[in-house]
Amino acid sequence: MSIREQIVQLGEQLPTGVTLVAVSKTYPPEVVREAYDAGQRIFGENRPQELRAKFDALPGDLRWHMIGHLQTNKVKYIAPFVELIHSVDSPRLLETIDREARKNGRVIDILFEVFIAQEESKSGWDAAELTDYIKAGNHLKFENIRIRGLMGIASLTDDTEQIRREMLGLGELFDTFRREFFAGHATPFDTLSMGMTSDWRIALECGSNMVRIGSGIFGTRG
Ligand SMILES: *Cc1c(COP(=O)(O)O)cnc(C)c1O
């Protein structure tokens, strides 16, 4: 199937209220352009310099999401324009994003990445650590950041029950945070970014409202 056909098909399959982030990492601007021409506007990248290069090469109405691990010294590449940073995994990164957003006269939307998988290599907050951080009100001091929700990556496994357990756990954490810490805030805590090509259907059953799909649109990465 062509990129256009994949985008159209996903558009038909995703329920209203679920946002599709087309993960274009490793694909050159011409390929991203095909998805753009099919109507897709939100794109996800995992490397700041690559994201910046595609921002420069493509039309201004593309909306760029940072989805991969972000080093503090690289925030500057994307701070002027990034729409949402999914992968905020430390207090230091929050401080840097806040500062770079202020320098650019912006307020940047972010998600907290929570570690839910079995693998050791994945980044993100431990759920208990993040709960303590929020309970203590640490997040309230940032004037140039809007906290919009949570992001997670389930284990890479064929065991769908394990994936479901991990995703249900994140869904519950999201509901708890929304109820206990973010109710009545001016900024809506309304985004749960969960689900990729292999597991987005399970993610939707577990409360996800933002899916990040790469190979399911662009084909397998080389
Ligand atoms: C690459 C990537 C995706 C997309 O993965 P696919 O399996 O190609 O859909 C989603 N989220 C993150 C954080 C990624 O790095």
PDBQT file of the ligand as one rigid body, heavy atoms in Angstrom, charges set to zero:
ROOT
HETATM    1  C1  LIG A 301       9.941   4.811  16.262  1.00  0.00    +0.000 C 
HETATM    2  C2  LIG A 301       8.966   5.164  17.334  1.00  0.00    +0.000 A 
HETATM    3  C3  LIG A 301       7.581   4.967  17.152  1.00  0.00    +0.000 A 
HETATM    4  C4  LIG A 301       6.989   4.335  15.906  1.00  0.00    +0.000 C 
HETATM    5  O1  LIG A 301       7.321   2.990  15.804  1.00  0.00    +0.000 OA
HETATM    6  P1  LIG A 301       6.672   2.062  14.674  1.00  0.00    +0.000 P 
HETATM    7  O2  LIG A 301       6.786   0.690  15.225  1.00  0.00    +0.000 OA
HETATM    8  O3  LIG A 301       7.480   2.269  13.439  1.00  0.00    +0.000 OA
HETATM    9  O4  LIG A 301       5.264   2.486  14.497  1.00  0.00    +0.000 OA
HETATM   10  C5  LIG A 301       6.721   5.359  18.166  1.00  0.00    +0.000 A 
HETATM   11  N1  LIG A 301       7.195   5.926  19.302  1.00  0.00    +0.000 NA
HETATM   12  C6  LIG A 301       8.499   6.116  19.517  1.00  0.00    +0.000 A 
HETATM   13  C7  LIG A 301       8.934   6.728  20.795  1.00  0.00    +0.000 C 
HETATM   14  C8  LIG A 301       9.426   5.761  18.548  1.00  0.00    +0.000 A 
HETATM   15  O5  LIG A 301      10.732   5.963  18.767  1.00  0.00    +0.000 OA
ENDROOT
TORSDOF 0
